[in-house]
């Protein structure tokens, strides 16, 4: 009997990843172009199937008959694998839950990043239509992201509002609040680290006369004549303000539970 939770093979559209040997290198530009196109399509398919498979395994752990892990499965896996964040595992799980039909996933021709953005559309039928249109128009990840944001804003505007009552802030569980805060800080930190890693030469270029004019140097290091604070000091001050705010406003919640 086949294991109902075993990994599903790709099927007739099997993806084979191999090293390109010297004898298999393309003989012409057209052949090179077609080879790159096939490889990029295979890469997209592999990433989607990888995400689906991981999500399925997590779902299986959560639905385990013994009930040993349940909703804590993601946290347990992330901790055991020493992952800095559970975000990617949650995204894999959401992708699987939204696309349980492996045949549909095999036919998707979307970048994983675009498919991930479309998960923000909660309505299954609407998301499926948007996936089809995104593929048809060959939309970029940025275009998909902007489109999803626009559609969600439209849906939010359509929701009826009770004008007779003052709107009350939505109640949120403490654990939800702190998890969102952690994810937000992790995302921002990764974005800043990414900027620094993509441009590690910026500190050196400040003193490079070919890349930084005297006027720019003054603004960055000494500030404007009108009293504007130097940009390097602004960055440092903002980092300090964020650190102080978190330390004095967020973290002291622990004091409520101390004797």
C-alpha positions as CSV (number, residue, x, y, z in Angstrom):
1,X,0.0,0.0,0.0
2,X,1.3,3.4,-0.9
3,X,2.0,5.8,2.0
4,X,-0.7,8.5,1.7
5,X,1.8,11.0,3.0
6,X,4.8,10.1,0.8
7,X,6.2,12.7,-1.5
8,X,4.4,13.0,-4.8
9,X,6.5,12.5,-7.9
10,X,6.5,15.2,-10.6
11,X,5.0,12.8,-13.1
12,X,5.3,13.1,-16.9
13,X,6.7,16.6,-16.6
14,X,9.7,15.3,-14.6
15,X,12.3,17.9,-13.8
16,X,15.9,16.7,-14.1
17,X,18.7,18.9,-12.7
18,X,22.1,18.0,-14.0
19,X,25.5,19.7,-14.4
20,X,26.0,21.0,-18.0
21,X,29.1,19.2,-19.3
22,X,31.5,20.6,-21.8
23,X,30.1,18.4,-24.6
24,X,26.6,19.6,-23.8
25,X,27.3,23.3,-24.0
26,X,25.2,25.0,-26.7
27,X,26.6,25.3,-30.2
28,X,24.7,28.5,-31.1
29,X,22.9,31.5,-29.5
30,X,19.5,30.1,-30.3
31,X,20.3,26.8,-28.6
32,X,21.8,28.6,-25.6
33,X,18.6,30.8,-25.3
34,X,16.3,27.8,-25.4
35,X,18.5,25.9,-22.9
36,X,18.4,28.8,-20.5
37,X,14.6,29.1,-20.9
38,X,14.1,25.4,-20.1
39,X,16.4,25.6,-17.1
40,X,14.6,28.7,-15.7
41,X,11.2,26.9,-16.2
42,X,12.6,23.8,-14.4
43,X,13.9,26.0,-11.6
44,X,10.5,27.6,-11.0
45,X,8.8,24.2,-11.0
46,X,11.4,22.7,-8.6
47,X,10.9,25.6,-6.2
48,X,7.1,25.4,-6.2
49,X,7.2,21.6,-5.7
50,X,9.8,22.0,-3.0
51,X,7.5,24.5,-1.2
52,X,4.5,22.2,-1.7
53,X,6.3,19.2,-0.3
54,X,7.6,20.9,2.8
55,X,4.2,22.3,3.4
56,X,2.6,18.9,3.1
57,X,5.0,17.4,5.5
58,X,4.3,20.1,8.1
59,X,0.6,19.6,7.6
60,X,1.1,15.9,8.2
61,X,2.9,16.6,11.4
62,X,0.1,18.9,12.6
63,X,-2.6,16.4,11.7
64,X,-0.7,13.5,13.4
65,X,-3.2,11.1,15.0
66,X,-1.3,11.3,18.3
67,X,-1.8,15.0,18.5
68,X,1.7,15.5,19.9
69,X,2.6,18.6,18.0
70,X,-0.5,20.2,16.3
71,X,0.0,24.0,15.8
72,X,3.4,23.8,17.5
73,X,4.8,21.8,14.7
74,X,6.3,24.8,12.9
75,X,8.0,26.1,16.0
76,X,9.4,22.7,16.8
77,X,10.9,22.2,13.3
78,X,12.3,25.7,13.2
79,X,13.9,25.2,16.6
80,X,15.4,21.8,15.8
81,X,16.8,23.1,12.5
82,X,18.1,26.2,14.2
83,X,16.2,28.5,11.9
84,X,16.2,32.2,12.8
85,X,12.5,32.6,11.8
86,X,9.5,30.4,11.3
87,X,8.2,32.6,8.5
88,X,9.3,30.6,5.5
89,X,7.8,27.4,7.1
90,X,4.5,29.1,7.6
91,X,4.5,30.2,4.0
92,X,5.2,26.7,2.8
93,X,2.3,25.4,4.9
94,X,0.0,28.2,3.6
95,X,1.0,27.3,0.0
96,X,0.2,23.7,0.5
97,X,-3.1,24.3,2.2
98,X,-4.1,26.7,-0.6
99,X,-3.1,24.3,-3.3
100,X,-3.6,20.7,-2.2
101,X,-4.0,19.5,-5.8
102,X,-0.5,18.6,-6.9
103,X,-1.6,18.5,-10.6
104,X,-2.5,22.2,-10.4
105,X,0.8,23.0,-8.8
106,X,2.7,21.2,-11.5
107,X,1.0,23.4,-14.1
108,X,1.8,26.7,-12.3
109,X,4.3,28.8,-14.2
110,X,4.9,31.4,-11.5
111,X,8.0,32.4,-9.6
112,X,7.8,31.2,-6.0
113,X,8.0,34.9,-4.8
114,X,4.9,35.7,-7.0
115,X,3.0,32.7,-5.7
116,X,3.8,33.7,-2.2
117,X,2.5,37.2,-2.7
118,X,-0.8,35.8,-4.1
119,X,-1.3,33.9,-0.9
120,X,-2.3,37.2,0.6
121,X,-5.6,36.9,-1.3
122,X,-7.8,35.0,1.1
123,X,-10.6,34.2,-1.4
124,X,-9.6,30.9,-3.1
125,X,-11.6,31.5,-6.3
126,X,-10.2,35.0,-6.7
127,X,-6.7,33.9,-6.0
128,X,-7.0,31.2,-8.7
129,X,-8.2,33.7,-11.3
130,X,-5.4,36.1,-10.3
131,X,-2.8,33.3,-10.6
132,X,-4.0,32.5,-14.1
133,X,-3.9,36.1,-15.2
134,X,-0.5,36.7,-13.7
135,X,0.8,33.7,-15.7
136,X,-0.9,34.9,-18.9
137,X,0.5,38.4,-18.6
138,X,3.9,37.1,-17.4
139,X,3.8,39.6,-14.5
140,X,6.9,40.4,-12.5
141,X,7.0,39.8,-8.7
142,X,6.7,43.5,-8.1
143,X,3.7,43.8,-10.4
144,X,2.0,40.9,-8.6
145,X,2.8,42.4,-5.2
146,X,1.3,45.8,-6.2
147,X,-1.7,44.1,-7.7
148,X,-2.4,42.1,-4.6
149,X,-2.1,45.2,-2.4
150,X,-4.5,47.0,-4.7
151,X,-7.1,44.2,-4.7
152,X,-6.9,43.8,-0.9
153,X,-7.4,47.6,-0.5
154,X,-10.5,47.4,-2.8
155,X,-11.9,44.6,-0.7
156,X,-11.3,46.4,2.5
157,X,-13.1,49.5,1.2
158,X,-16.2,47.4,0.2
159,X,-16.7,46.2,3.7
160,X,-19.7,47.9,5.3
161,X,-19.1,50.3,8.2
162,X,-21.5,50.9,11.1
163,X,-21.8,54.7,11.1
164,X,-23.9,54.7,14.3
165,X,-21.1,53.4,16.4
166,X,-17.6,54.5,16.9
167,X,-15.1,52.1,15.5
168,X,-13.3,50.2,18.2
169,X,-9.8,48.8,17.8
170,X,-9.7,45.2,16.7
171,X,-9.0,42.9,19.6
172,X,-5.9,41.0,19.2
173,X,-4.3,38.3,21.2
174,X,-1.0,39.2,22.9
175,X,0.8,36.2,21.4
176,X,-0.4,37.3,17.9
177,X,0.9,40.9,18.6
178,X,4.3,39.8,19.7
179,X,4.7,37.3,16.8
180,X,3.8,40.0,14.3
181,X,6.3,42.3,16.0
182,X,9.1,39.7,15.8
183,X,8.4,39.0,12.1
184,X,8.3,42.8,11.4
185,X,11.7,43.3,13.1
186,X,13.2,40.3,11.4
187,X,12.0,41.4,8.0
188,X,13.3,45.0,8.5
189,X,16.6,43.7,9.8
190,X,17.0,41.3,6.9
191,X,16.2,44.2,4.4
192,X,18.8,46.4,6.0
193,X,21.4,43.6,6.1
194,X,20.6,42.9,2.4
195,X,21.2,46.6,1.5
196,X,24.6,46.5,3.3
197,X,25.6,43.3,1.7
198,X,24.7,44.5,-1.8
199,X,26.6,47.7,-1.3
200,X,29.5,46.9,1.0
201,X,31.7,49.5,-0.7
202,X,29.5,52.5,0.3
203,X,31.6,53.4,3.4
204,X,34.8,53.5,1.2
205,X,33.1,55.4,-1.6
206,X,32.3,58.3,0.7
207,X,35.9,59.4,0.4
208,X,36.2,58.5,-3.3
209,X,36.2,61.8,-5.3
210,X,35.1,60.1,-8.5
211,X,31.9,58.7,-6.8
212,X,31.2,61.3,-4.2
213,X,31.2,65.1,-4.8
214,X,32.4,67.5,-2.2
215,X,28.8,68.7,-1.7
216,X,27.5,65.1,-1.1
217,X,30.4,64.4,1.3
218,X,29.5,67.4,3.4
219,X,25.8,66.3,3.6
220,X,26.8,62.8,4.5
221,X,29.5,63.5,7.0
222,X,29.0,67.1,8.2
223,X,25.4,68.0,7.4
224,X,24.1,70.9,5.5
225,X,25.0,74.5,6.3
226,X,21.4,75.2,7.4
227,X,21.8,72.9,10.4
228,X,20.6,69.6,9.0
229,X,22.2,66.7,10.9
230,X,24.7,64.6,8.9
231,X,23.2,61.6,7.3
232,X,25.5,59.2,9.1
233,X,24.4,60.6,12.4
234,X,20.8,60.4,11.4
235,X,21.2,56.7,10.8
236,X,22.9,56.2,14.1
237,X,20.2,58.2,16.0
238,X,17.3,56.4,14.4
239,X,18.9,53.0,15.3
240,X,19.4,54.3,18.9
241,X,15.8,55.6,19.1
242,X,14.4,52.3,17.9
243,X,16.6,50.4,20.4
244,X,15.5,52.7,23.3
245,X,11.8,52.4,22.3
246,X,11.9,48.6,22.3
247,X,13.9,48.5,25.5
248,X,11.7,50.9,27.4
249,X,8.2,50.2,25.9
250,X,8.1,46.7,24.6
251,X,10.5,44.5,26.6
252,X,9.4,45.7,30.1
253,X,6.2,43.6,29.7
254,X,8.2,41.0,31.5
255,X,8.1,43.2,34.6
256,X,4.4,42.6,35.0
257,X,5.2,39.0,35.8
258,X,8.0,39.6,38.2
259,X,7.7,39.7,42.0
